[in-house]
C-alpha cells in the first residue's frame, strides 16, 4: 500500500514527516505520544481507528 505522510507530531509539536520520529529517551512508566496524518488512495481492507479518548472531536 502506498501512502503519503501529510503531518507528524511528537506530543503536540510538529515533527519531521517520517515514521521514524525520534522519541528520545523515555523514562520507565512515562508516555510520549507520536501521531501521524497520512493519505492513501487505497480504501480496501483499511481499519480506521478512533482517536484516543483524551482527544475531543469538534
N, CA, C and O of each residue as an XYZ file, in Angstrom:
232
protein
N       0.842     -1.164      0.000
C       0.000      0.000      0.000
C       0.895      1.236      0.000
O       1.852      1.323      0.769
N       0.578      2.166     -0.850
C       1.309      3.435     -0.891
C       0.574      4.466     -0.048
O      -0.655      4.538     -0.063
N       1.329      5.249      0.676
C       0.736      6.337      1.441
C       1.708      7.494      1.495
O       2.911      7.334      1.291
N       1.163      8.654      1.773
C       1.954      9.875      1.924
C       1.739     10.402      3.329
O       0.602     10.522      3.784
N       2.821     10.715      4.016
C       2.713     11.312      5.346
C       2.474     12.804      5.153
O       3.306     13.511      4.585
N       1.346     13.264      5.625
C       0.980     14.678      5.497
C       1.559     15.488      6.653
O       2.109     16.570      6.448
N       1.432     14.954      7.877
C       1.951     15.625      9.070
C       2.383     14.579     10.083
O       1.838     13.475     10.108
N       3.350     14.915     10.913
C       3.774     14.086     12.045
C       3.871     14.980     13.267
O       4.213     16.159     13.172
N       3.563     14.393     14.422
C       3.627     15.145     15.673
C       4.278     14.301     16.752
O       4.057     13.092     16.826
N       5.073     14.937     17.579
C       5.607     14.343     18.797
C       4.989     15.144     19.934
O       5.274     16.329     20.109
N       4.130     14.467     20.709
C       3.235     15.160     21.641
C       2.397     16.120     20.799
O       1.763     15.663     19.847
N       2.355     17.400     21.085
C       1.562     18.345     20.287
C       2.422     19.202     19.366
O       1.926     20.161     18.774
N       3.698     18.871     19.238
C       4.613     19.665     18.421
C       4.842     19.006     17.066
O       5.000     17.787     16.997
N       4.863     19.790     15.986
C       5.162     19.211     14.672
C       6.520     18.517     14.684
O       7.465     18.977     15.325
N       6.597     17.405     13.967
C       7.840     16.634     13.869
C       8.144     16.397     12.391
O       7.343     16.716     11.513
N       9.324     15.828     12.142
C       9.716     15.501     10.779
C       8.708     14.532     10.169
O       8.208     13.644     10.860
N       8.404     14.696      8.880
C       7.421     13.846      8.191
C       8.031     12.489      7.864
O       8.403     12.216      6.723
N       8.128     11.639      8.897
C       8.681     10.304      8.755
C       8.039      9.390      9.792
O       7.578      9.856     10.833
N       8.010      8.092      9.510
C       7.528      7.138     10.509
C       8.553      6.934     11.617
O       8.238      6.354     12.656
N       9.767      7.405     11.402
C      10.857      7.214     12.362
C      11.051      8.445     13.241
O      12.165      8.956     13.355
N       9.981      8.921     13.858
C      10.073     10.070     14.763
C      11.025      9.721     15.902
O      10.955      8.627     16.463
N      11.910     10.646     16.240
C      12.848     10.444     17.342
C      12.134     10.758     18.657
O      11.873     11.919     18.972
N      11.823      9.711     19.416
C      11.145      9.880     20.696
C      12.123     10.181     21.818
O      11.697     10.473     22.936
N      13.415     10.118     21.552
C      14.403     10.386     22.592
C      14.365      9.327     23.674
O      13.881      8.217     23.451
N      14.877      9.670     24.849
C      14.863      8.747     25.984
C      13.511      8.849     26.690
O      13.058      9.940     27.036
N      12.885      7.711     26.893
C      11.595      7.672     27.578
C      11.799      6.969     28.914
O      12.179      5.799     28.962
N      11.542      7.695     29.995
C      11.689      7.130     31.339
C      10.661      6.026     31.560
O       9.571      6.062     30.989
N      11.012      5.041     32.391
C      10.039      3.992     32.730
C       8.753      4.613     33.283
O       8.790      5.616     33.997
N       7.646      4.013     32.949
C       6.326      4.457     33.397
C       5.942      5.830     32.856
O       5.025      6.458     33.385
N       6.620      6.310     31.816
C       6.290      7.580     31.177
C       5.683      7.276     29.814
O       5.908      6.199     29.262
N       4.931      8.197     29.277
C       4.283      8.031     27.982
C       4.607      9.229     27.106
O       4.535     10.371     27.562
N       4.963      8.978     25.853
C       5.156     10.036     24.866
C       4.312      9.666     23.660
O       4.372      8.532     23.184
N       3.529     10.608     23.164
C       2.601     10.358     22.083
C       3.199     10.767     20.738
O       3.652     11.899     20.569
N       3.196      9.839     19.790
C       3.547     10.137     18.406
C       2.299      9.991     17.569
O       1.498      9.087     17.804
N       2.120     10.869     16.592
C       0.890     10.862     15.807
C       1.224     11.201     14.361
O       2.084     12.041     14.095
N       0.544     10.546     13.434
C       0.787     10.768     12.010
C      -0.533     11.016     11.298
O      -1.552     10.409     11.627
N      -0.506     11.905     10.330
C      -1.636     12.119      9.427
C      -1.158     11.627      8.074
O      -0.174     12.131      7.534
N      -1.866     10.627      7.520
C      -1.447     10.005      6.268
C      -2.573     10.016      5.261
O      -3.749     10.113      5.612
N      -2.189      9.913      3.998
C      -3.159      9.886      2.910
C      -2.829      8.715      1.991
O      -1.662      8.449      1.705
N      -3.865      8.018      1.532
C      -3.683      6.938      0.579
C      -4.870      6.903     -0.368
O      -5.944      7.416     -0.052
N      -4.673      6.300     -1.519
C      -5.769      6.149     -2.477
C      -6.438      4.790     -2.319
O      -7.540      4.594     -2.830
N      -5.816      3.861     -1.638
C      -6.346      2.512     -1.462
C      -7.314      2.506     -0.284
O      -6.930      2.862      0.830
N      -8.561      2.107     -0.515
C      -9.549      2.098      0.559
C      -9.998      0.694      0.938
O     -10.845      0.546      1.819
N      -9.464     -0.327      0.310
C      -9.859     -1.692      0.627
C      -9.088     -2.203      1.841
O      -7.882     -1.980      1.955
N      -9.776     -2.878      2.733
C      -9.171     -3.552      3.887
C      -8.395     -2.616      4.808
O      -7.345     -2.998      5.325
N      -8.882     -1.418      5.019
C      -8.238     -0.484      5.940
C      -9.117     -0.350      7.181
O     -10.323     -0.124      7.080
N      -8.507     -0.489      8.335
C      -9.229     -0.289      9.597
C      -8.976      1.139     10.057
O      -7.825      1.552     10.202
N     -10.027      1.884     10.283
C      -9.914      3.247     10.774
C     -10.072      3.199     12.293
O     -11.114      2.789     12.805
N      -9.043      3.615     12.998
C      -9.071      3.598     14.455
C      -9.656      4.906     14.968
O      -9.393      5.963     14.394
N     -10.439      4.855     16.027
C     -10.964      6.089     16.598
C      -9.831      6.882     17.251
O      -8.797      6.314     17.602
N     -10.023      8.192     17.412
C      -8.983      8.988     18.090
C      -8.849      8.547     19.536
O      -9.784      7.985     20.106
N      -7.679      8.801     20.141
C      -7.512      8.467     21.561
C      -8.595      9.129     22.401
O      -9.127     10.174     22.024
N      -8.920      8.528     23.528
C     -10.003      9.020     24.362
C      -9.792     10.456     24.844
O     -10.766     11.179     25.050
N      -8.543     10.881     25.026
C      -8.307     12.218     25.551
C      -8.460     13.301     24.494
O      -8.432     14.486     24.825
N      -8.622     12.921     23.221
C      -8.816     13.923     22.162
C     -10.304     14.202     22.000
O     -11.122     13.291     22.126
N     -10.657     15.434     21.726
C     -12.047     15.783     21.503
C     -12.227     16.157     20.053
O     -11.431     16.913     19.497
N     -13.261     15.635     19.442
C     -13.575     15.958     18.060
C     -14.493     17.188     18.073
O     -15.396     17.293     18.904
N     -14.246     18.118     17.134
C     -15.134     19.293     17.091
C     -16.082     19.198     15.934
O     -16.904     20.092     15.735
